[in-house]
Amino acid sequence: MIFERTVRRGLFRVGGGDAETAHEFTLRRLAALSRTPVALAALRARYAVSAPRTVFGVSFPNPVGLAAGMDKDGVALPAWPALGFGFVEVGTVTARPQPGNPRPRLFRLVDSEAVINRMGFNNAGAQALADRLAALPRPLGVPLGISLGKSKVTALEDAVEDYRESYRVLREQGDYFAVNVSSPNTPGLRALQDREHLDALLAALVGEKPVLVKIAPDLTEPAIAELLEVCLARGAAGVIATNTTLGRDGLAPTDRGRSGETGGLSGRPLADRARQVVAFVHAETGGRLPVIGVGGIVDPDDAARMFDAGASLVQLYTGFIYRGPALPRAVARAAAGAVRPATTGA
């Protein structure tokens, strides 16, 4: 509660309350901290939790990861394991650098513990990320996932080559790759979840490194089932469920004035739907496709329900914004005491 009463209150005032300015402020401080070995060691001593498991052939020191979007360009990478995360996913990165959508494009819905974003894959591009990763002074110490998206300037019919270009540039840097075909903030992107498009995309990317598909919570169960057939047929390593939603259910009355903002909703209101999708994927595939569960996890009980639904790993983003560094530690500790198989996938 100290974080909510003091640190969060101050952060939420940065930039006159603009959420993206506060995000940038936080990343700058974490980037500076990442260059301070003594500070990193102190954080590790406080927050690191060992709860190892192996999923899709990758060994994770604990099953709690940082979701894509928090550190798109990997500017503060050493800080995240020190804060207790068992893996980190950077991006979403595109083959071409792009500024994303016009600001403002990130909005807090505090009483709902939610966020609406329409960032639009703002990032410095695949090559810039590859250069930054290559320059890291020491190994990260936890698995690194890289989320790949389509450049906005690339036509849908050229999407496969666009993703393939990013993958070629970053292939040696990532422990796994997430194919983001489900953001609502790039026009036409979600069409890549259709059977024909996804089949071509996975045929081009699946190979030596695990490739996972990140899916939208707004898909119907028949559409998800069709997507899973393609994933299994093409040898995808797993599924990330879910991305943000276009729905606005579950908002607190005080936050409904923000409901008209375009973009994807994340946070507590997404928890039930994300868990339903995880459970469906797990049941539909008979556990053959490991699932990273993400969406609405703001306390250890939310994570426990996600694991019970069939998730092998979980990721945090919006919950971390609202609950701070105590959250990954608490979730990892709870996972360490849970009775679940240590190994999922090969």
VEXDREN-2710 file (C-alpha; in Angstrom, 1 decimal):
% VEXDREN-2710
k/r/px/py/pz
1/MET/0.0/0.0/0.0
2/ILE/3.0/2.3/0.4
3/PHE/3.4/2.4/-3.3
4/GLU/-0.2/3.4/-4.0
5/ARG/-0.2/6.1/-1.2
6/THR/3.1/7.7/-2.1
7/VAL/5.0/6.7/-5.2
8/ARG/2.1/6.1/-7.5
9/ARG/0.4/9.3/-6.4
10/GLY/3.5/11.3/-7.4
11/LEU/4.0/9.5/-10.7
12/PHE/0.4/10.1/-11.6
13/ARG/1.0/13.8/-11.2
14/VAL/4.0/13.9/-13.6
15/GLY/3.4/15.9/-16.7
16/GLY/0.2/17.4/-15.3
17/GLY/-1.3/13.9/-15.1
18/ASP/-0.4/12.9/-18.7
19/ALA/0.0/9.1/-18.6
20/GLU/2.6/8.8/-21.4
21/THR/4.8/11.5/-19.9
22/ALA/4.8/9.6/-16.6
23/HIS/5.6/6.4/-18.5
24/GLU/8.6/8.1/-20.2
25/PHE/9.7/9.6/-16.9
26/THR/9.7/6.2/-15.2
27/LEU/11.6/4.6/-18.1
28/ARG/14.3/7.2/-17.9
29/ARG/14.8/6.6/-14.2
30/LEU/14.9/2.8/-14.7
31/ALA/17.3/3.2/-17.6
32/ALA/19.7/5.2/-15.3
33/LEU/19.2/2.6/-12.6
34/SER/20.1/-0.2/-15.1
35/ARG/23.6/1.4/-15.4
36/THR/24.1/1.2/-11.6
37/PRO/25.2/-2.4/-10.5
38/VAL/25.0/-1.6/-6.8
39/ALA/21.3/-0.5/-7.2
40/LEU/20.5/-3.5/-9.3
41/ALA/21.9/-5.8/-6.7
42/ALA/19.9/-4.2/-3.9
43/LEU/16.7/-4.5/-5.9
44/ARG/17.5/-8.2/-6.7
45/ALA/18.0/-8.9/-3.0
46/ARG/14.6/-7.5/-2.3
47/TYR/12.4/-8.6/-5.2
48/ALA/13.9/-11.6/-7.0
49/VAL/12.0/-14.9/-6.5
50/SER/13.0/-18.4/-7.6
51/ALA/10.1/-20.5/-8.9
52/PRO/11.7/-22.1/-12.0
53/ARG/9.8/-23.8/-14.8
54/THR/10.5/-24.8/-18.3
55/VAL/8.0/-23.8/-21.0
56/PHE/8.3/-24.4/-24.8
57/GLY/11.9/-25.4/-24.2
58/VAL/12.9/-22.2/-22.4
59/SER/13.9/-22.1/-18.8
60/PHE/12.3/-19.4/-16.7
61/PRO/13.5/-18.5/-13.2
62/ASN/9.9/-17.7/-12.3
63/PRO/6.7/-17.6/-14.4
64/VAL/6.0/-13.9/-14.1
65/GLY/6.9/-11.7/-17.1
66/LEU/6.8/-8.1/-18.1
67/ALA/4.4/-7.8/-21.0
68/ALA/5.2/-6.1/-24.3
69/GLY/4.5/-2.4/-24.4
70/MET/6.1/-1.3/-21.1
71/ASP/9.6/-1.1/-22.5
72/LYS/9.1/-1.2/-26.3
73/ASP/12.7/-0.3/-27.2
74/GLY/14.5/-2.1/-24.4
75/VAL/15.9/1.0/-22.8
76/ALA/15.8/-0.3/-19.2
77/LEU/16.3/-4.0/-19.6
78/PRO/18.5/-4.8/-16.6
79/ALA/16.0/-3.2/-14.2
80/TRP/13.2/-5.6/-14.9
81/PRO/14.8/-8.9/-13.6
82/ALA/16.0/-6.9/-10.6
83/LEU/12.4/-5.9/-9.9
84/GLY/11.5/-9.6/-9.8
85/PHE/10.3/-10.4/-13.3
86/GLY/11.2/-13.9/-14.5
87/PHE/11.2/-12.9/-18.2
88/VAL/10.8/-9.7/-20.2
89/GLU/9.1/-9.1/-23.5
90/VAL/10.1/-6.0/-25.5
91/GLY/8.4/-4.4/-28.4
92/THR/6.1/-4.4/-30.1
93/VAL/8.8/-3.6/-32.7
94/THR/8.4/-3.1/-36.4
95/ALA/10.7/-3.4/-39.3
96/ARG/10.5/0.4/-39.9
97/PRO/10.9/3.0/-37.2
98/GLN/7.6/4.8/-36.6
99/PRO/6.2/7.5/-34.3
100/GLY/2.9/5.8/-33.6
101/ASN/-0.4/7.6/-33.3
102/PRO/-0.8/11.3/-32.3
103/ARG/-0.7/12.2/-28.6
104/PRO/-2.5/12.0/-26.3
105/ARG/-2.8/8.3/-26.8
106/LEU/-2.5/6.7/-23.3
107/PHE/-5.2/7.2/-20.6
108/ARG/-5.6/6.0/-17.0
109/LEU/-9.0/4.9/-15.7
110/VAL/-7.9/4.9/-12.0
111/ASP/-11.0/3.7/-10.3
112/SER/-11.2/0.7/-12.7
113/GLU/-7.4/0.0/-12.4
114/ALA/-7.4/0.1/-16.2
115/VAL/-5.7/1.9/-19.1
116/ILE/-6.8/2.7/-22.6
117/ASN/-4.1/3.0/-25.2
118/ARG/-3.9/3.8/-28.9
119/MET/-0.1/4.0/-29.1
120/GLY/0.2/2.5/-32.6
121/PHE/3.4/0.6/-32.3
122/ASN/5.6/3.6/-31.6
123/ASN/9.2/2.3/-31.7
124/ALA/12.7/3.0/-33.1
125/GLY/12.6/0.0/-35.4
126/ALA/14.0/-3.5/-35.4
127/GLN/17.6/-2.5/-36.2
128/ALA/17.8/0.0/-33.4
129/LEU/16.5/-2.6/-30.9
130/ALA/19.0/-5.2/-32.2
131/ASP/21.9/-2.7/-31.8
132/ARG/20.8/-1.9/-28.2
133/LEU/20.5/-5.6/-27.3
134/ALA/23.9/-6.3/-28.8
135/ALA/25.4/-3.5/-26.6
136/LEU/24.1/-4.9/-23.3
137/PRO/27.2/-5.2/-21.1
138/ARG/26.2/-8.5/-19.6
139/PRO/23.6/-11.2/-20.1
140/LEU/20.1/-10.3/-19.0
141/GLY/19.8/-13.3/-16.7
142/VAL/16.2/-14.1/-17.7
143/PRO/14.6/-15.1/-21.0
144/LEU/13.9/-12.2/-23.5
145/GLY/10.8/-12.2/-25.7
146/ILE/10.5/-9.9/-28.7
147/SER/7.1/-8.9/-29.9
148/LEU/6.9/-8.4/-33.6
149/GLY/4.3/-6.2/-35.4
150/LYS/3.6/-4.9/-38.9
151/SER/4.9/-1.5/-39.9
152/LYS/2.0/0.9/-40.5
153/VAL/3.3/1.9/-44.0
154/THR/3.4/-1.8/-45.1
155/ALA/0.4/-3.0/-47.0
156/LEU/-1.4/-6.0/-45.6
157/GLU/-0.4/-8.2/-48.6
158/ASP/3.2/-7.4/-47.8
159/ALA/2.9/-8.2/-44.1
160/VAL/4.8/-11.5/-44.2
161/GLU/7.9/-10.0/-45.5
162/ASP/7.7/-7.1/-43.1
163/TYR/7.5/-9.5/-40.1
164/ARG/10.2/-11.6/-41.6
165/GLU/12.6/-8.6/-41.9
166/SER/12.2/-7.8/-38.2
167/TYR/12.7/-11.5/-37.3
168/ARG/15.9/-11.7/-39.4
169/VAL/17.4/-8.7/-37.7
170/LEU/16.5/-9.8/-34.2
171/ARG/16.7/-13.6/-34.5
172/GLU/19.9/-14.0/-32.5
173/GLN/18.7/-11.7/-29.7
174/GLY/15.4/-13.2/-28.6
175/ASP/14.7/-16.4/-26.6
176/TYR/11.2/-16.4/-28.1
177/PHE/9.2/-14.3/-30.5
178/ALA/5.6/-13.1/-30.2
179/VAL/3.7/-12.4/-33.3
180/ASN/1.4/-9.5/-32.6
181/VAL/-1.5/-9.8/-35.0
182/SER/-4.1/-8.5/-32.4
183/SER/-3.4/-4.9/-31.5
184/PRO/-6.5/-2.8/-32.3
185/ASN/-4.4/0.3/-33.0
186/THR/-2.8/-0.5/-36.4
187/PRO/-5.5/-0.5/-39.2
188/GLY/-6.2/-3.9/-40.6
189/LEU/-3.7/-5.7/-38.3
190/ARG/-6.3/-8.0/-36.8
191/ALA/-7.1/-9.4/-40.2
192/LEU/-3.8/-11.3/-39.8
193/GLN/-5.5/-13.6/-37.3
194/ASP/-7.5/-15.1/-40.2
195/ARG/-6.5/-18.6/-41.3
196/GLU/-5.0/-17.7/-44.6
197/HIS/-2.9/-14.7/-43.4
198/LEU/-1.8/-16.4/-40.2
199/ASP/-0.8/-19.6/-42.0
200/ALA/1.5/-17.7/-44.4
201/LEU/2.9/-15.7/-41.5
202/LEU/3.7/-18.7/-39.4
203/ALA/5.1/-20.6/-42.3
204/ALA/7.6/-17.8/-42.8
205/LEU/8.6/-17.4/-39.1
206/VAL/8.4/-20.7/-37.3
207/GLY/11.9/-22.3/-37.1
208/GLU/14.8/-22.4/-34.7
209/LYS/13.3/-20.1/-32.0
210/PRO/9.9/-20.5/-30.3
211/VAL/7.2/-18.4/-32.0
212/LEU/4.0/-17.5/-30.1
213/VAL/0.9/-15.9/-31.4
214/LYS/-0.7/-13.1/-29.4
215/ILE/-4.5/-13.1/-29.8
216/ALA/-7.3/-10.6/-29.3
217/PRO/-9.9/-11.1/-26.5
218/ASP/-12.6/-10.0/-28.9
219/LEU/-12.4/-13.0/-31.1
220/THR/-15.3/-15.5/-31.0
221/GLU/-14.6/-19.0/-29.9
222/PRO/-15.0/-20.5/-33.4
223/ALA/-12.5/-17.9/-34.6
224/ILE/-10.0/-18.8/-31.8
225/ALA/-10.5/-22.5/-32.6
226/GLU/-9.6/-21.8/-36.3
227/LEU/-6.5/-19.8/-35.2
228/LEU/-5.4/-22.6/-32.9
229/GLU/-5.6/-25.1/-35.8
230/VAL/-3.2/-23.0/-37.8
231/CYS/-0.9/-22.6/-34.8
232/LEU/-0.8/-26.4/-34.2
233/ALA/-0.4/-27.2/-37.9
234/ARG/2.5/-24.7/-38.4
235/GLY/4.3/-25.6/-35.2
236/ALA/3.8/-22.5/-33.1
237/ALA/5.3/-22.8/-29.7
238/GLY/2.3/-21.3/-27.9
239/VAL/-0.2/-18.5/-27.5
240/ILE/-0.3/-15.3/-25.6
241/ALA/-3.8/-14.6/-24.4
242/THR/-4.7/-11.8/-24.6
243/ASN/-4.1/-8.4/-26.1
244/THR/-6.2/-5.4/-25.2
245/THR/-9.9/-5.2/-25.9
246/LEU/-12.2/-2.9/-27.8
247/GLY/-14.9/-3.6/-25.2
248/ARG/-15.7/-1.3/-22.3
249/ASP/-17.5/-3.6/-20.0
250/GLY/-16.7/-3.5/-16.3
251/LEU/-15.6/0.1/-16.0
252/ALA/-16.3/2.0/-12.7
253/PRO/-19.0/4.6/-13.0
254/THR/-16.4/7.4/-12.4
255/ASP/-14.4/6.2/-15.4
256/ARG/-17.2/6.0/-18.0
257/GLY/-16.4/9.4/-19.3
258/ARG/-13.2/8.0/-20.7
259/SER/-15.0/5.0/-22.3
260/GLY/-15.3/6.9/-25.6
261/GLU/-11.5/7.1/-26.1
262/THR/-10.5/4.9/-29.0
263/GLY/-8.0/2.2/-28.4
264/GLY/-7.5/-1.0/-26.5
265/LEU/-8.6/-1.4/-22.9
266/SER/-6.3/-3.2/-20.4
267/GLY/-6.4/-3.8/-16.7
268/ARG/-8.9/-5.2/-14.2
269/PRO/-12.0/-5.1/-16.5
270/LEU/-10.2/-7.5/-18.9
271/ALA/-9.5/-10.1/-16.3
272/ASP/-12.6/-12.4/-16.7
273/ARG/-12.4/-12.4/-20.5
274/ALA/-8.7/-13.0/-20.7
275/ARG/-9.1/-15.9/-18.3
276/GLN/-11.9/-17.3/-20.4
277/VAL/-9.7/-17.2/-23.5
278/VAL/-6.9/-18.9/-21.7
279/ALA/-9.2/-21.7/-20.5
280/PHE/-10.6/-22.1/-24.0
281/VAL/-7.2/-22.3/-25.6
282/HIS/-6.0/-24.9/-23.0
283/ALA/-9.1/-27.0/-23.4
284/GLU/-9.3/-26.8/-27.2
285/THR/-5.7/-27.8/-27.6
286/GLY/-5.6/-30.4/-24.8
287/GLY/-2.7/-28.5/-23.3
288/ARG/-0.6/-29.0/-26.5
289/LEU/-0.1/-25.2/-26.9
290/PRO/1.4/-23.5/-23.8
291/VAL/-0.4/-20.3/-22.9
292/ILE/1.0/-17.1/-21.5
293/GLY/-1.9/-15.5/-19.7
294/VAL/-2.1/-11.7/-19.6
295/GLY/-4.9/-9.3/-18.9
296/GLY/-6.3/-7.9/-15.7
297/ILE/-3.8/-9.4/-13.2
298/VAL/-3.6/-6.9/-10.4
299/ASP/-3.1/-9.3/-7.4
300/PRO/-1.8/-12.8/-6.8
301/ASP/-5.4/-14.2/-6.8
302/ASP/-5.9/-13.0/-10.3
303/ALA/-2.7/-14.8/-11.3
304/ALA/-3.7/-18.0/-9.5
305/ARG/-7.0/-18.0/-11.4
306/MET/-5.0/-17.6/-14.6
307/PHE/-2.8/-20.5/-13.8
308/ASP/-5.8/-22.6/-12.8
309/ALA/-7.4/-21.8/-16.2
310/GLY/-4.3/-23.3/-17.9
311/ALA/-1.7/-20.6/-18.2
312/SER/1.9/-21.8/-18.0
313/LEU/3.3/-18.3/-17.5
314/VAL/1.7/-14.9/-16.9
315/GLN/2.6/-11.3/-17.8
316/LEU/2.0/-8.0/-16.1
317/TYR/1.6/-4.5/-17.4
318/THR/-1.4/-2.5/-16.2
319/GLY/-1.4/-4.2/-12.8
320/PHE/2.3/-3.2/-12.4
321/ILE/1.4/0.4/-13.1
322/TYR/-1.2/0.4/-10.4
323/ARG/0.4/-1.9/-7.8
324/GLY/4.1/-1.3/-8.4
325/PRO/7.1/-3.6/-7.8
326/ALA/5.5/-5.6/-5.0
327/LEU/3.2/-7.2/-7.5
328/PRO/5.6/-9.4/-9.6
329/ARG/7.2/-10.6/-6.3
330/ALA/3.9/-11.4/-4.7
331/VAL/2.7/-13.3/-7.9
332/ALA/6.0/-15.2/-8.2
333/ARG/5.9/-16.2/-4.5
334/ALA/2.3/-17.4/-4.9
335/ALA/3.3/-19.4/-8.0
336/ALA/6.3/-20.9/-6.1
337/GLY/3.8/-22.4/-3.7
338/ALA/1.3/-23.6/-6.3
339/VAL/1.0/-27.2/-7.2
340/ARG/1.5/-27.1/-11.0
341/PRO/3.6/-29.0/-13.4
342/ALA/7.2/-27.6/-13.7
343/THR/7.5/-28.3/-17.4
344/THR/5.1/-27.5/-20.1
345/GLY/5.9/-28.1/-23.8
346/ALA/9.1/-29.4/-25.2
END
